[in-house]
Amino acid sequence: MEVKIYYFKTSFYLSLGVSLDSTVRDATIYFIQAFMQCDDSDKSLMKFPNNVEAYELRFMNDDEDFMPDFNFDPLNKDRIFSSYNLNSLVLL
């Protein structure tokens, strides 16, 4: 499953493949690792790269590019990632 992850309310994103059976927690760990390994990312934005609980994935706001929609709760870290059936998210 391919997904576009925007990071920290910026226009920076990575398109990443995620296993269909990954939990949101596992996917978040993967998204953090990909960000930290990317030469073009601003690593100063990732304050706690070893603490997945410090971050959350949120739905995109339909009215604003790459911004999270705070009208909805963050994705539940215990659910299977593919059950959300999303192609773009924001990591905060």
N, C-alpha and C positions, 0 to 999 in steps of 0.2 A: 504494500500500500504506500503510495507516494503522498507526501504531505509537505506543505510550505510552512515553515516556522519563522515567524517574525520575532525578533528579540527586543525586549525592553522598550516597547513603544517607539522604536526607530524603524526606518525603512529597510534596515539590514535583515535579510532572510536567508535561510538555507532550504533547499528542496531535498528532502531526505526520505529514504525508503524505510518503512517500519513493518516488522513482522505482524501478521494478522492476529497472532495470539499473545502479543505483548500487552502487559498492563500499562496503564497511563504512567505509573511510577517508573517502569522499565523504559518506556519511551522517553520520559523526561530526562532520565539519566543519559540516555543516548543523545538527546538533543543538546544537553549541557556539554557532553564530551565532544560532539561535533563542533560546537561553537568554540571550545577551547583549542581545538586542533586546527581550526581554520585560520589561515594566514591573514585574512582580511577582516577578522572580527576584532572589535575593541574589547579586549579581555578585562579591562578595568571595570566594565559593566557587570561582570560576573563576580560578585563579592564573595560568594560561598560555593565554589565549584564542586566541593566534595559533600555538600549537604542538599540532597534532592528535596528535603522538606522545606527548604527556604524558598522554593520556586513553585509556581503553579502554571498550568496551561489554561488559557481562556479562549472563548469564542471570539471571533473577529467582529468588530462593529461594522455593520453594513453601510453606515453613513460616513465613516472615516477610514481612510486607508491605513492599514497596519496598526490600528488601535484596538485595544481589548473592549469587549462589551461587558460593562459592569452590571448590566441588568440581569445577568445570569451568574450562578455560582461557578467557581473554577471546576474543571473536569475532576471527577473523583479518581484519585490515584489507584484505587483498588479495582476499578472496572477495566475491562478489555478495551484497549485503545480503538480498535476497529469498530466497536459497537457504536461509537459516536458518528462514524461515517462522514468525516470532515476532511477537507483538503487544504484548509488554512487555519492556523492558530497563532496565538501570541503567547510567548513564554515571558513570564514576569518573575 
